[in-house]
Amino acid sequence: MGLEKGIFRRTELLVGAECMNRLAAAKVIIFGVGGVGSWCAESLVRSGISHITIVDSDRVCVTNVNRQLMATVQTVGQVKVEALKQRLLQINPLADVMALQKIYSEETCDDFALESYDYIIDAIDSLENKAHLILKACRTKAKFFSSMGAALKMDPTQVKVDEFWSVKGCPLARALRSKFKRTHRMPSRKFKCVYSPELLQNKGINQSCGTSSCLCPKSCDGPGDKSLINHEWCSSKAQINGTIAHITAIFGLTIAGLVVSDICH
């Protein structure tokens, strides 16, 4: 029994050889490999996806360790997509994993050849870049799935899947819809989103700076540098909200499930 045959034996028992062939042939790109995207990527590779591109510009921050799959005290300071790529190749060494340390934006969108993918997954935080990716992806032939906001949530039973314009109770979806209407630029087709209407309040404050946001070091001395464990460079955003692993993971795993189900049915 070959390596891949052994790895995916239990999956093939469930879905059959034909589906496994389609999974192996599909090309997937994930934008954002944080709390949602990292779990999505791992689930896809464990399910038999062999061609996957992961896109993120950040390095692993100590504040990522509570929820991002490849984030550990050993990987703080490493480029996120490179750390995740190594993890994915430990699962399937024969997988074709492309790691791009880039930001998706209006200026860089043509760098990603979206037309060459069968599935495009949005797990971007930035409202501006997320909106642009939605518009761009919806003009391709690829199936497109998007994650709405996963912060300020704890109840796994409230995670849902709906068409974008039917999402209720999600501030990020509301902001996106307002932006589309304000700019008179609408997605050209429907697409499914993972979201939760739950909305909690932050009960704590940033422990390192004493505020809900801070300006901490923006760079590091190198991958795995232990001097970085108490430093963070990803908390200079205008607003930082609390997140927890089981919710971000459920979001990511749900999107992976949508991809696999679409391929197999």
C-alpha positions, -999 to 999 in steps of 0.1 A, spaced: 0 0 0 15 34 -11 19 63 14 -11 83 1 -33 52 -2 -26 44 34 -31 80 47 -65 83 30 -78 47 35 -105 57 60 -116 86 39 -118 64 8 -140 39 27 -165 67 33 -165 86 0 -151 61 -26 -122 60 -50 -138 84 -76 -143 111 -50 -107 106 -38 -95 112 -73 -114 144 -76 -101 156 -42 -65 149 -53 -71 168 -86 -88 199 -71 -69 232 -67 -77 253 -37 -64 287 -25 -69 300 10 -65 337 18 -56 342 54 -42 313 75 -50 325 110 -75 311 134 -99 301 106 -77 295 76 -51 273 93 -76 248 105 -93 248 71 -60 241 53 -52 211 76 -86 196 73 -84 198 35 -50 182 33 -61 154 57 -92 149 35 -71 143 4 -67 177 -12 -33 176 -29 -30 210 -45 -33 239 -20 -20 275 -20 -19 293 13 -16 331 14 -8 353 44 17 381 50 22 377 88 46 360 111 34 339 140 28 361 170 27 349 206 -10 360 207 -18 335 179 -9 305 201 -44 303 216 -61 295 183 -40 292 152 -30 256 143 7 261 135 12 287 163 33 273 192 60 288 214 84 271 190 71 288 159 67 324 173 85 346 148 83 323 118 65 332 86 29 318 91 26 303 57 60 286 60 52 272 94 18 259 82 34 244 50 58 224 71 28 211 92 8 202 61 38 183 45 42 163 78 6 151 71 11 144 34 47 147 22 35 143 -14 11 172 -13 17 202 -36 16 231 -11 24 266 -23 31 291 5 28 328 -5 38 354 21 17 382 5 -12 405 12 -42 402 -10 -53 437 -20 -66 456 -50 -29 463 -59 -18 426 -57 -49 407 -68 -36 399 -102 -6 381 -86 -27 351 -76 -42 338 -109 -75 332 -93 -89 318 -125 -66 287 -122 -83 275 -90 -113 253 -85 -120 267 -50 -113 301 -34 -115 305 3 -117 338 21 -105 340 57 -92 376 55 -97 400 84 -93 434 66 -127 447 55 -112 465 24 -93 435 12 -120 410 20 -146 431 0 -123 432 -30 -116 394 -28 -153 387 -27 -160 408 -58 -130 394 -77 -136 357 -67 -173 359 -77 -162 368 -112 -143 336 -116 -156 301 -123 -143 288 -90 -165 279 -61 -161 305 -34 -166 303 4 -161 330 29 -156 332 67 -174 360 85 -162 372 119 -152 345 144 -142 368 173 -164 374 204 -180 340 202 -179 309 224 -211 289 217 -203 262 190 -240 254 185 -246 289 170 -222 284 141 -242 285 108 -238 284 70 -259 307 48 -258 326 16 -241 359 21 -272 381 18 -290 359 43 -264 361 71 -280 377 102 -264 390 134 -228 393 121 -213 428 122 -187 419 96 -213 407 71 -233 439 78 -203 461 72 -195 443 39 -231 446 27 -231 483 36 -198 488 17 -211 471 -14 -243 492 -14 -224 524 -7 -199 518 -36 -225 503 -59 -203 473 -65 -221 441 -58 -209 405 -59 -219 390 -93 -232 358 -78 -243 342 -46 -219 325 -22 -220 307 11 -205 320 44 -197 305 77 -208 328 106 -223 330 140 -249 355 153 -235 353 188 -219 385 199 -201 387 233 -182 416 249 -145 416 257 -141 411 295 -104 416 296 -77 440 285 -44 435 268 -21 421 294 11 433 279 2 469 273 -28 475 297 -50 486 268 -71 469 242 -44 476 216 -7 484 216 22 493 195 47 464 201 77 453 181 69 449 144 97 425 135 116 397 150 152 384 151 143 351 134 121 320 135 116 305 169 135 333 188 127 327 224 132 364 232 100 370 213 77 349 235 66 379 255 64 402 225 36 408 200 36 428 168 0 420 156 -19 441 182 -16 475 165 -50 471 148 -77 497 155 -98 472 173 -88 438 188 -114 413 200 -111 382 220 -111 348 202 -110 312 212 -97 280 195 -128 259 193 -148 286 175 -121 296 149 -115 259 143 -152 251 138 -153 280 112 -123 266 94 -134 230 95 -169 239 83 -155 256 52 -133 226 46 -164 205 49 -182 226 23 -153 221 -1 -151 184 4 -189 179 2 -191 199 -30 -163 178 -46 -179 145 -35 -215 152 -45 
